Amino acid sequence: MKGITIFTSLVLAVLALCSFMPLADEAEIYDNTVRLHVLANSDSAHDQEVKLCVRDAVLETITEITKNAENAEEAEALIADNIRAVCDAAKETLCKLGEDKEVSVTLSDEYYPTREYEDFKLPSGKYTSLRVMIGEAQGQNWWCVLYPQLCTSTAKTGETLVKTGFSKDQIDILTGGEEPKYRLKFKILEIFEKSFG
């Protein structure tokens, strides 16, 4: 009886772990997406307005830098090569606004929760992210997608996703066209079924 309890506990633990693993299409979405994360100094109305001004300057700079990128890898490389220009754009905006806050800009992997935008949804997971941290970076943040370029109001989600090479299944996940289907298959369960089934 003790062996069955241990075995059942082990199977449940494996099932729980597997429920957190991304589907293949989701994993490719993480690899083919570059996100932007702008963190305000604080939650004050003034600092939130400053954040939006910095965001606009960063978006303008990044849009120009990555306009010819054909995939996320190229976009990441272009952003990494021009991170100083992005930081300068943010600093220049702060200076024009009379702000003496520091700003730091990094390109790194960052975990994001599931995020729903106007006409698409990104699954939770680890994405390459351009982080712009203003001052103490303790205020509400702003997120969007730098690549494919979905941050601008003129971006047409479906067309942009197709042009950047997302598969139909991936586009369905992003736009809510179809919920991902989970099919878990474990060798240990197959053996268990054959032995006791």
Order of alpha helices (4+ residues) and beta strands (2+ residues): alpha-alpha-beta-alpha-alpha-alpha-beta-beta-beta-beta-beta-alpha-alpha-alpha
